Amino acid sequence: MHNADRPATRGWAYQSIPELVLSEGVTFTFGHGRTRFRGEMRACYANAFALMCREPDVIYCEGYALSDEVPIPLDHAWCCRPDGKILEPTWRYKNTAYLGIPLKREYVHECFLKRKQGCVLHAWRREWPMLTGEEPKKLWLETLKPVDIDKGKR
């Protein structure tokens, strides 16, 4: 049975977190930008939030990541610069690929500090407001500034 046929999700903007990430997410390429902040392994959400709070131009992202050493996509959080360059505060793996949603700073702050969520996308305690469409994407989706690929910048 397709999720759209389930009464519980009928009428939702997105039927699942994977559908949300595939619809609104950005593919980030291999390689990392430089950051001095290194968090603890297995604490990616807290680490990415801490990095976002430390650096004003950093964008918090959630979605999926995989690498040569972790060959299955895992739920993950990281940061990026406005041009999409990855800042990875948790994983030390090389050749990592990311698919995720860049999120607005104010929305992330509200989720972590006011709502006491441990991550943004998995908001089951609040009955999935991003999936249902209760909170429209203009509230949470951050737009990245594209870089001219012909100039070798990304």
C-alpha positions as CSV (number, residue, x, y, z in Angstrom):
1,M,0.0,0.0,0.0
2,H,1.3,3.4,-0.9
3,N,1.5,6.0,1.9
4,A,-1.0,8.2,0.1
5,D,-3.6,5.5,0.5
6,R,-3.2,5.4,4.3
7,P,-5.9,7.5,6.1
8,A,-3.3,8.8,8.6
9,T,-1.3,10.6,5.9
10,R,-3.9,11.4,3.3
11,G,-3.7,15.1,2.5
12,W,-0.2,15.6,3.9
13,A,2.3,17.7,1.8
14,Y,4.9,14.9,2.0
15,Q,4.1,11.2,2.9
16,S,7.5,10.5,4.6
17,I,10.8,12.1,5.6
18,P,12.5,10.4,2.6
19,E,9.9,12.0,0.3
20,L,10.5,15.4,2.0
21,V,14.3,15.2,1.6
22,L,14.0,14.0,-2.0
23,S,11.6,16.8,-2.9
24,E,13.2,19.7,-1.1
25,G,16.8,18.5,-0.5
26,V,20.0,19.5,-2.1
27,T,22.8,17.2,-3.2
28,F,26.1,18.1,-1.7
29,T,29.3,16.9,-3.3
30,F,32.3,15.2,-1.7
31,G,34.8,17.3,0.2
32,H,34.6,19.5,3.2
33,G,35.1,23.1,4.0
34,R,37.4,24.0,7.0
35,T,36.0,24.2,10.5
36,R,38.0,24.2,13.7
37,F,35.0,22.8,15.6
38,R,34.9,19.1,16.1
39,G,32.1,17.5,18.0
40,E,31.7,14.0,19.3
41,M,30.9,11.0,17.1
42,R,27.3,9.9,17.2
43,A,26.1,13.4,18.2
44,C,25.7,14.9,14.7
45,Y,22.5,16.9,15.5
46,A,24.0,18.6,18.6
47,N,27.3,19.1,16.8
48,A,25.8,20.8,13.8
49,F,23.6,22.9,16.0
50,A,26.6,24.0,18.0
51,L,28.6,24.9,14.9
52,M,25.6,26.9,13.5
53,C,25.5,28.8,16.8
54,R,29.2,29.6,16.7
55,E,29.4,30.8,13.1
56,P,26.9,33.4,11.9
57,D,27.2,32.5,8.2
58,V,26.7,28.7,8.7
59,I,23.5,26.9,7.6
60,Y,22.3,23.8,9.5
61,C,21.3,20.9,7.3
62,E,19.5,17.6,7.9
63,G,19.0,14.6,5.7
64,Y,21.1,11.6,4.7
65,A,24.8,10.9,4.3
66,L,26.9,8.0,3.2
67,S,30.6,7.4,2.6
68,D,33.1,4.8,1.4
69,E,33.3,3.7,5.1
70,V,29.5,3.9,5.7
71,P,28.0,2.6,2.5
72,I,24.4,2.9,3.5
73,P,22.5,6.3,3.8
74,L,22.1,7.3,7.4
75,D,20.1,10.1,9.0
76,H,22.6,12.8,9.6
77,A,23.1,16.5,10.3
78,W,25.9,18.8,9.1
79,C,26.4,22.4,8.2
80,C,27.3,24.3,5.0
81,R,28.2,27.7,3.9
82,P,25.7,29.8,1.8
83,D,27.4,28.5,-1.3
84,G,26.8,24.9,-0.3
85,K,30.3,24.0,0.8
86,I,30.1,21.3,3.5
87,L,31.2,21.9,7.0
88,E,31.2,18.5,8.8
89,P,31.5,18.7,12.6
90,T,31.0,15.0,13.3
91,W,32.1,12.5,10.6
92,R,35.8,12.2,9.8
93,Y,35.1,10.0,6.8
94,K,36.5,10.9,3.4
95,N,34.4,10.7,0.2
96,T,31.1,11.5,1.9
97,A,28.0,12.3,-0.1
98,Y,25.1,14.2,1.4
99,L,21.4,14.7,0.4
100,G,19.6,17.1,2.8
101,I,17.6,20.2,3.5
102,P,19.3,23.5,4.4
103,L,17.2,24.9,7.2
104,K,16.6,28.5,8.2
105,R,18.6,29.5,11.3
106,E,15.5,30.9,13.2
107,Y,13.6,27.7,12.6
108,V,16.4,25.5,13.8
109,H,16.8,27.7,17.0
110,E,13.1,27.4,17.7
111,C,13.2,23.6,17.3
112,F,16.2,23.0,19.5
113,L,15.7,25.7,22.2
114,K,12.0,26.4,22.5
115,R,10.5,23.1,21.4
116,K,13.3,21.0,22.9
117,Q,13.6,18.8,19.8
118,G,16.8,16.7,19.3
119,C,16.6,17.2,15.5
120,V,14.4,19.1,13.1
121,L,13.0,16.6,10.5
122,H,11.9,13.9,13.0
123,A,9.3,16.1,14.8
124,W,7.0,13.3,15.8
125,R,6.1,14.9,19.1
126,R,4.6,17.8,17.2
127,E,2.8,15.5,14.8
128,W,5.1,16.1,11.8
129,P,4.4,19.7,10.9
130,M,6.8,19.8,8.0
131,L,5.3,16.6,6.5
132,T,1.7,17.7,7.0
133,G,2.3,21.1,5.6
134,E,1.2,22.8,8.8
135,E,4.5,24.7,8.7
136,P,5.0,25.7,5.1
137,K,8.4,25.5,3.6
138,K,8.8,29.3,3.5
139,L,9.2,29.0,7.3
140,W,12.0,26.4,7.3
141,L,13.7,26.0,3.8
142,E,16.9,28.0,3.4
143,T,17.9,29.0,-0.1
144,L,21.6,28.5,-1.0
145,K,23.4,30.9,-3.2
146,P,24.6,29.1,-6.3
147,V,28.2,29.3,-7.3
148,D,29.4,29.5,-10.9
149,I,30.5,26.0,-11.6
150,D,32.4,27.0,-14.7
151,K,34.8,29.0,-12.5
152,G,35.7,25.9,-10.6
153,K,34.3,27.2,-7.3
154,R,32.2,24.1,-6.4
